[in-house]
Amino acid sequence: MPRLLRRRSRRCLAGTSSGRVAMTDRPASPRGRLSCVIHGRVQGVGFRWYVRDHARRLGIAGTVRNGADGTVEVHAAAPETTLAAFRMILFSGPPGADVERLVDTTPSVAPLPSPFVILR
């Protein structure tokens, strides 16, 4: 019987010093963050409402607002796969928009509102 207990101990602690997660550790949060600035013809074409509507359909928390320099800023939190799809939506934009580039910025750790909102 002591042999069985030793095996369990080894399995529970296996890999903790090598960077692997021990069985007793909680998994990391499945939510990722996306913060970016979108450049191009993105103001005056309904871009913020387009972003908000798609974000709400995908269940993404966050904000969108116009920048003073003619850009649009987006801050979002969701599972990584959802954020990858959302990034493609941002690149396409609504009819009338012309997205030139999307520049990633450092995401904040502050909580984001849910559902997704437009800031003025």
Backbone bond lengths (Angstrom), bond angles and torsions (degrees), N, CA, C in turn:
res aa  C-N    CA-C-N  psi(-1)  N-CA   C-N-CA  omega(-1)  CA-C   N-CA-C  phi
1 M - - - 1.443 - - 1.533 112.74 -
2 P 1.314 121.42 -39.72 1.458 120.69 177.04 1.524 112.12 -58.51
3 R 1.296 117.16 -30.45 1.457 121.23 179.12 1.536 111.25 -61.89
4 L 1.325 116.93 -43.85 1.456 122.51 178.85 1.535 110.88 -61.79
5 L 1.319 117.27 -42.75 1.456 120.45 179.21 1.527 111.18 -63.41
6 R 1.319 117.15 -39.65 1.464 119.94 178.83 1.522 110.99 -63.41
7 R 1.297 117.22 -41.39 1.459 120.25 179.77 1.526 110.91 -62.00
8 R 1.307 117.31 -44.77 1.458 120.26 178.66 1.525 111.00 -60.84
9 S 1.302 116.86 -43.12 1.465 120.65 179.26 1.515 110.19 -59.41
10 R 1.295 116.76 -44.82 1.453 120.15 -179.14 1.518 110.97 -63.88
11 R 1.332 116.81 -41.05 1.461 118.76 -179.50 1.527 111.13 -66.73
12 C 1.304 117.60 -40.66 1.459 120.30 -178.72 1.521 112.05 -66.46
13 L 1.312 116.44 -31.69 1.458 120.05 -177.74 1.520 112.88 -101.26
14 A 1.314 116.76 -4.78 1.464 120.08 -176.08 1.513 111.44 -57.86
15 G 1.301 115.40 128.88 1.440 121.01 172.01 1.518 115.92 84.60
16 T 1.308 120.09 -0.68 1.464 118.95 -177.51 1.521 111.69 -65.78
17 S 1.304 118.29 -33.46 1.466 119.27 179.19 1.528 112.10 -81.33
18 S 1.319 117.10 -15.73 1.463 119.84 -179.72 1.523 113.03 -95.75
19 G 1.322 117.35 4.79 1.449 119.94 177.42 1.515 114.17 99.21
20 R 1.327 117.94 -9.40 1.457 119.22 177.40 1.519 109.22 -78.34
21 V 1.311 116.45 158.11 1.458 121.10 -177.40 1.516 109.78 -84.06
22 A 1.324 116.62 133.95 1.460 121.30 175.71 1.524 108.81 -74.24
23 M 1.328 116.40 156.64 1.451 121.36 -179.19 1.524 112.05 -59.76
24 T 1.297 118.63 -27.37 1.458 121.61 -176.89 1.520 112.50 -85.08
25 D 1.321 119.16 -13.50 1.461 121.56 179.51 1.517 110.50 -74.07
26 R 1.317 115.98 147.32 1.461 120.73 175.77 1.516 109.55 -79.80
27 P 1.336 117.83 147.17 1.466 119.23 178.05 1.524 110.62 -69.01
28 A 1.317 115.62 155.04 1.457 120.96 177.58 1.528 110.02 -66.17
29 S 1.320 116.08 157.06 1.461 120.94 178.97 1.525 110.09 -61.25
30 P 1.343 117.86 135.89 1.458 119.80 -179.27 1.524 112.65 -78.95
31 R 1.330 117.74 -0.33 1.460 120.88 -177.56 1.516 110.23 -93.59
32 G 1.317 114.14 134.46 1.448 121.14 175.03 1.518 109.36 -107.87
33 R 1.317 115.76 177.84 1.465 121.52 179.65 1.514 109.59 -126.33
34 L 1.319 115.30 146.12 1.458 122.90 174.67 1.516 107.30 -134.22
35 S 1.312 116.80 124.06 1.463 122.28 172.55 1.508 106.42 -131.81
36 C 1.330 116.29 127.94 1.454 119.14 -177.62 1.523 111.22 -154.52
37 V 1.318 114.09 162.45 1.459 122.33 174.85 1.521 106.32 -119.02
38 I 1.334 116.17 129.60 1.454 121.80 -176.89 1.524 108.61 -105.43
39 H 1.330 115.72 125.05 1.465 122.89 -178.46 1.518 110.56 -106.68
40 G 1.311 115.77 152.51 1.461 122.14 178.02 1.510 109.59 127.62
41 R 1.317 115.22 -156.16 1.471 120.15 176.10 1.522 107.02 -87.17
42 V 1.331 115.43 87.41 1.460 120.80 -173.45 1.531 113.02 -126.11
43 Q 1.310 117.77 -1.21 1.468 120.39 175.28 1.517 108.91 -112.06
44 G 1.327 115.56 143.00 1.461 120.25 -179.68 1.520 113.97 82.59
45 V 1.333 117.16 11.05 1.471 120.76 -178.77 1.536 112.11 -125.48
46 G 1.345 117.30 12.08 1.464 121.01 -179.66 1.514 113.84 79.29
47 F 1.316 116.70 22.14 1.456 120.51 -175.82 1.524 111.98 -63.69
48 R 1.334 119.13 -43.60 1.470 121.13 -178.09 1.525 111.21 -63.39
49 W 1.325 118.38 -41.93 1.461 121.41 179.39 1.530 110.45 -67.41
50 Y 1.324 116.30 -37.82 1.467 121.87 176.33 1.532 109.84 -59.90
51 V 1.331 116.26 -46.55 1.465 121.44 -179.88 1.529 110.21 -64.45
52 R 1.332 116.75 -46.88 1.463 120.47 -179.35 1.525 111.68 -59.98
53 D 1.326 117.50 -45.65 1.463 120.85 -178.26 1.528 111.68 -62.58
54 H 1.325 117.11 -45.00 1.468 120.35 179.25 1.525 111.43 -67.23
55 A 1.317 116.78 -39.44 1.469 120.29 179.24 1.533 110.69 -63.17
56 R 1.317 116.75 -42.51 1.467 119.63 179.54 1.517 111.77 -66.44
57 R 1.326 117.64 -37.86 1.474 120.67 176.93 1.517 111.54 -62.93
58 L 1.337 116.05 -34.88 1.464 121.17 -178.83 1.532 112.81 -87.27
59 G 1.327 117.76 -5.29 1.467 120.90 -179.96 1.521 113.25 76.24
60 I 1.323 117.44 29.93 1.463 122.36 -177.95 1.524 109.73 -90.82
61 A 1.319 116.64 137.14 1.465 122.41 173.89 1.522 107.78 -91.82
62 G 1.347 117.31 148.29 1.448 118.72 175.17 1.500 115.05 149.33
63 T 1.346 114.06 -164.50 1.461 121.36 -176.42 1.515 111.47 -140.24
64 V 1.330 114.53 158.48 1.465 121.92 172.40 1.521 106.68 -139.79
65 R 1.345 116.41 141.91 1.466 119.60 177.43 1.513 110.06 -155.40
66 N 1.333 114.93 157.41 1.458 120.56 175.71 1.523 109.28 -76.22
67 G 1.329 115.88 139.85 1.448 121.04 172.58 1.524 109.21 -89.72
68 A 1.319 117.12 157.32 1.466 121.86 -179.20 1.530 111.93 -66.56
69 D 1.322 117.38 -20.89 1.467 122.11 -176.29 1.531 113.59 -95.98
70 G 1.342 118.30 14.70 1.462 121.32 178.76 1.512 113.96 90.27
71 T 1.329 117.92 7.30 1.458 122.48 178.57 1.525 109.86 -97.52
72 V 1.319 115.31 177.19 1.465 121.93 172.79 1.519 107.00 -126.54
73 E 1.337 116.26 133.55 1.465 122.25 179.57 1.519 109.59 -105.65
74 V 1.327 115.86 134.17 1.465 121.67 179.70 1.521 109.27 -126.64
75 H 1.332 116.03 134.24 1.464 123.24 174.01 1.519 106.29 -129.37
76 A 1.334 117.48 122.69 1.458 121.02 -173.58 1.521 111.58 -140.89
77 A 1.336 115.26 152.61 1.466 122.45 175.89 1.522 108.63 -136.42
78 A 1.332 115.19 128.98 1.470 121.91 -179.45 1.527 107.86 -172.40
79 P 1.323 117.98 173.48 1.457 119.38 173.14 1.542 110.72 -58.48
80 E 1.306 116.55 148.39 1.471 122.02 -175.41 1.529 113.01 -54.52
81 T 1.318 117.82 -40.51 1.469 119.68 -178.83 1.526 110.92 -66.31
82 T 1.326 116.61 -36.44 1.455 120.73 177.53 1.523 110.59 -67.70
83 L 1.333 116.80 -40.30 1.462 120.55 178.71 1.527 111.50 -65.00
84 A 1.319 117.62 -34.27 1.471 120.45 177.66 1.535 109.87 -64.18
85 A 1.325 117.02 -42.34 1.469 120.53 177.38 1.523 110.66 -66.52
86 F 1.321 116.42 -39.92 1.465 121.82 179.90 1.532 110.66 -63.62
87 R 1.315 116.74 -38.74 1.471 121.05 177.94 1.532 110.72 -59.25
88 M 1.320 117.04 -40.99 1.465 120.57 178.18 1.533 110.61 -65.78
89 I 1.320 116.82 -36.65 1.463 121.15 177.00 1.519 109.90 -64.11
90 L 1.333 117.20 -41.18 1.461 121.12 178.30 1.532 111.07 -62.20
91 F 1.327 116.51 -40.26 1.475 120.13 178.89 1.521 112.06 -63.75
92 S 1.327 116.97 -36.63 1.469 118.97 -176.92 1.523 111.76 -76.32
93 G 1.335 117.99 -43.85 1.459 121.05 178.11 1.513 112.82 68.41
94 P 1.342 116.07 171.07 1.461 120.34 179.54 1.527 110.86 -78.47
95 P 1.344 117.94 169.64 1.463 119.90 174.58 1.531 109.31 -58.77
96 G 1.289 116.74 137.19 1.453 121.68 -178.92 1.518 113.61 95.98
97 A 1.318 117.53 -17.55 1.465 120.84 177.50 1.521 109.72 -87.15
98 D 1.326 115.25 152.98 1.463 121.94 175.21 1.516 107.39 -136.22
99 V 1.335 115.84 94.96 1.458 121.06 -178.35 1.523 108.66 -79.58
100 E 1.326 115.93 117.74 1.465 121.19 178.27 1.520 111.46 -85.24
101 R 1.327 116.04 -44.72 1.466 119.57 179.27 1.520 110.11 -160.49
102 L 1.323 114.06 158.04 1.449 123.12 177.90 1.523 106.49 -122.22
103 V 1.324 117.17 116.96 1.468 122.01 -176.17 1.521 109.01 -106.83
104 D 1.332 116.44 119.82 1.464 120.79 178.03 1.525 110.03 -71.53
105 T 1.322 115.36 140.51 1.453 121.94 175.20 1.526 107.97 -121.73
106 T 1.313 117.20 169.77 1.459 120.91 -179.62 1.523 109.68 -71.81
107 P 1.340 116.77 122.10 1.465 118.76 -179.24 1.527 111.63 -71.54
108 S 1.293 115.30 146.02 1.460 122.02 176.41 1.525 109.20 -81.67
109 V 1.318 115.86 155.35 1.465 119.65 175.71 1.520 110.86 -95.66
110 A 1.321 116.82 -0.80 1.469 120.90 178.70 1.519 110.22 -65.84
111 P 1.329 117.48 148.02 1.467 119.97 177.77 1.530 111.15 -61.85
112 L 1.320 115.61 144.59 1.459 121.22 178.47 1.519 109.48 -108.48
113 P 1.342 117.11 146.85 1.463 119.43 -178.55 1.529 112.47 -69.58
114 S 1.318 114.02 146.13 1.454 120.51 174.70 1.521 107.04 -134.11
115 P 1.315 119.76 124.43 1.458 127.36 8.22 1.526 112.38 -74.74
116 F 1.313 114.81 167.17 1.452 124.71 -179.28 1.534 109.66 -55.55
117 V 1.335 117.27 138.00 1.464 120.98 -176.71 1.529 112.13 -130.85
118 I 1.327 113.99 158.18 1.471 122.07 173.79 1.523 107.25 -95.99
119 L 1.326 116.14 127.04 1.466 120.87 174.84 1.507 108.42 -96.95
120 R 1.313 117.09 144.53 1.465 121.23 178.93 1.502 110.37 -109.00
